[in-house]
Amino acid sequence: MSNGEVCCILGVCCPAGSAAQLTALAHEIHKQRPQMTEALALSKAAAVLEHYGHFAEVLAIVDAQPA
């Protein structure tokens, strides 16, 4: 993946559930919603990551061996 921030958000180049993943998603949310406070963006990022299991399935798909 060429975008390191997206790579980290998806848990491919940063561990799923890591502070780096949370920070990357919060930064992206804040960038897309500049009217939102950084604290609220961090809270929303945590909620998204919790809801989607920190995107752990993405890494499982990426790392899966071809059939």
Contacts in CASP RR format, 6 or more apart in sequence:
PFRMAT RR
TARGET T0000
AUTHOR 0000-0000-0000
METHOD contacts of the structure
MODEL  1
MSNGEVCCILGVCCPAGSAAQLTALAHEIHKQRPQMTEALALSKAAAVLE
HYGHFAEVLAIVDAQPA
1 7 0 8 1.000
1 10 0 8 1.000
1 12 0 8 1.000
1 13 0 8 1.000
4 13 0 8 1.000
4 24 0 8 1.000
5 24 0 8 1.000
5 27 0 8 1.000
5 28 0 8 1.000
6 28 0 8 1.000
7 13 0 8 1.000
7 14 0 8 1.000
8 14 0 8 1.000
8 20 0 8 1.000
8 21 0 8 1.000
8 24 0 8 1.000
9 21 0 8 1.000
9 24 0 8 1.000
9 25 0 8 1.000
9 28 0 8 1.000
9 55 0 8 1.000
10 55 0 8 1.000
10 58 0 8 1.000
10 59 0 8 1.000
11 17 0 8 1.000
11 18 0 8 1.000
11 21 0 8 1.000
11 54 0 8 1.000
11 55 0 8 1.000
11 56 0 8 1.000
11 58 0 8 1.000
11 59 0 8 1.000
12 58 0 8 1.000
12 59 0 8 1.000
12 62 0 8 1.000
14 20 0 8 1.000
14 21 0 8 1.000
14 24 0 8 1.000
15 21 0 8 1.000
16 53 0 8 1.000
16 54 0 8 1.000
16 55 0 8 1.000
16 56 0 8 1.000
16 59 0 8 1.000
17 49 0 8 1.000
17 54 0 8 1.000
17 56 0 8 1.000
21 49 0 8 1.000
21 54 0 8 1.000
21 55 0 8 1.000
22 42 0 8 1.000
22 45 0 8 1.000
22 46 0 8 1.000
22 49 0 8 1.000
23 42 0 8 1.000
25 45 0 8 1.000
25 48 0 8 1.000
25 49 0 8 1.000
26 38 0 8 1.000
26 41 0 8 1.000
26 42 0 8 1.000
26 44 0 8 1.000
26 45 0 8 1.000
26 46 0 8 1.000
27 41 0 8 1.000
29 36 0 8 1.000
29 41 0 8 1.000
29 44 0 8 1.000
29 45 0 8 1.000
29 48 0 8 1.000
30 36 0 8 1.000
30 38 0 8 1.000
30 41 0 8 1.000
33 41 0 8 1.000
36 44 0 8 1.000
49 55 0 8 1.000
END
